[in-house]
Amino acid sequence: MRFAIVGKNIDVTPGLKDAVEDKIGKLDKYFTEDTLANIALSVDKDKHKIEVTIPVKGRIIRAEQISSDMYVSIDLASEVIERQLKKYRSKLVDKKQEEASNFKKEFLDTNFEDDDEIKIERIKKFDIKPMYAEDAAVQMELLGHNFYVFINAETDQVNVVYKRKGNSYGLIEPEV
């Protein structure tokens, strides 16, 4: 496994680099040598954040962890990715697909508990009316939801407005 480590508001010291390569490197048992792990370390006030992104032909495995200590964040991110790999192994990799080439044979042959299978429990249907993003945000607040699906009156496309941390809003638009 290869690493691309960058820092924002933090110097990536040799000790920090070694800690990342040691902890995230333990995921080597799942990936081939040519798999690239993109690691972004950042500090904002007392929040130490790590973002780990591992592109795997057509999919992205990602973890983001924030704590008061960068070394704790690194440990947590490693644990999250390992849990994701074990939990979604059968969904991440179809042995017949060529995307399996990023994973080691031992990982592909290991059977993990699939007790957390994804099941759609409820289906909602509703009438989508064209509206502006700001109106959709107001409607979302009135419903007490964290997101709202609507047809954008300006583009006639399905969009999603969502609540972000810090009481701000985001808009998801499809690329055309």
BELSUL-V966957 format. One record per residue. N is the residue number from 1. RES is the residue in one small letter. NEAR is the number of other ideal C-beta (glycine too) atoms within 8 Angstrom. Layout:
n:N res:RES near:NEAR
n:N res:RES near:NEAR
This chain:
n:1 res:m near:12
n:2 res:r near:8
n:3 res:f near:11
n:4 res:a near:8
n:5 res:i near:9
n:6 res:v near:8
n:7 res:g near:11
n:8 res:k near:8
n:9 res:n near:6
n:10 res:i near:11
n:11 res:d near:5
n:12 res:v near:9
n:13 res:t near:6
n:14 res:p near:5
n:15 res:g near:6
n:16 res:l near:13
n:17 res:k near:10
n:18 res:d near:8
n:19 res:a near:11
n:20 res:v near:14
n:21 res:e near:9
n:22 res:d near:8
n:23 res:k near:11
n:24 res:i near:16
n:25 res:g near:9
n:26 res:k near:9
n:27 res:l near:14
n:28 res:d near:7
n:29 res:k near:7
n:30 res:y near:9
n:31 res:f near:13
n:32 res:t near:9
n:33 res:e near:6
n:34 res:d near:5
n:35 res:t near:11
n:36 res:l near:10
n:37 res:a near:13
n:38 res:n near:9
n:39 res:i near:13
n:40 res:a near:10
n:41 res:l near:16
n:42 res:s near:11
n:43 res:v near:11
n:44 res:d near:6
n:45 res:k near:4
n:46 res:d near:4
n:47 res:k near:9
n:48 res:h near:15
n:49 res:k near:12
n:50 res:i near:15
n:51 res:e near:11
n:52 res:v near:14
n:53 res:t near:10
n:54 res:i near:14
n:55 res:p near:8
n:56 res:v near:13
n:57 res:k near:8
n:58 res:g near:4
n:59 res:r near:8
n:60 res:i near:7
n:61 res:i near:11
n:62 res:r near:8
n:63 res:a near:13
n:64 res:e near:9
n:65 res:q near:11
n:66 res:i near:7
n:67 res:s near:10
n:68 res:s near:6
n:69 res:d near:7
n:70 res:m near:13
n:71 res:y near:7
n:72 res:v near:10
n:73 res:s near:14
n:74 res:i near:14
n:75 res:d near:9
n:76 res:l near:11
n:77 res:a near:16
n:78 res:s near:14
n:79 res:e near:8
n:80 res:v near:10
n:81 res:i near:14
n:82 res:e near:11
n:83 res:r near:8
n:84 res:q near:10
n:85 res:l near:13
n:86 res:k near:9
n:87 res:k near:9
n:88 res:y near:8
n:89 res:r near:12
n:90 res:s near:6
n:91 res:k near:6
n:92 res:l near:10
n:93 res:v near:11
n:94 res:d near:6
n:95 res:k near:6
n:96 res:k near:4
n:97 res:q near:7
n:98 res:e near:5
n:99 res:e near:11
n:100 res:a near:11
n:101 res:s near:7
n:102 res:n near:9
n:103 res:f near:13
n:104 res:k near:9
n:105 res:k near:6
n:106 res:e near:7
n:107 res:f near:12
n:108 res:l near:11
n:109 res:d near:5
n:110 res:t near:7
n:111 res:n near:2
n:112 res:f near:7
n:113 res:e near:4
n:114 res:d near:7
n:115 res:d near:4
n:116 res:d near:5
n:117 res:e near:5
n:118 res:i near:5
n:119 res:k near:4
n:120 res:i near:5
n:121 res:e near:3
n:122 res:r near:4
n:123 res:i near:4
n:124 res:k near:4
n:125 res:k near:3
n:126 res:f near:4
n:127 res:d near:3
n:128 res:i near:8
n:129 res:k near:6
n:130 res:p near:8
n:131 res:m near:11
n:132 res:y near:8
n:133 res:a near:10
n:134 res:e near:6
n:135 res:d near:8
n:136 res:a near:13
n:137 res:a near:11
n:138 res:v near:8
n:139 res:q near:11
n:140 res:m near:14
n:141 res:e near:7
n:142 res:l near:6
n:143 res:l near:7
n:144 res:g near:4
n:145 res:h near:6
n:146 res:n near:5
n:147 res:f near:9
n:148 res:y near:12
n:149 res:v near:7
n:150 res:f near:14
n:151 res:i near:11
n:152 res:n near:14
n:153 res:a near:8
n:154 res:e near:5
n:155 res:t near:7
n:156 res:d near:7
n:157 res:q near:9
n:158 res:v near:9
n:159 res:n near:15
n:160 res:v near:10
n:161 res:v near:14
n:162 res:y near:12
n:163 res:k near:9
n:164 res:r near:8
n:165 res:k near:3
n:166 res:g near:4
n:167 res:n near:4
n:168 res:s near:7
n:169 res:y near:8
n:170 res:g near:8
n:171 res:l near:9
n:172 res:i near:8
n:173 res:e near:8
n:174 res:p near:7
n:175 res:e near:3
n:176 res:v near:3
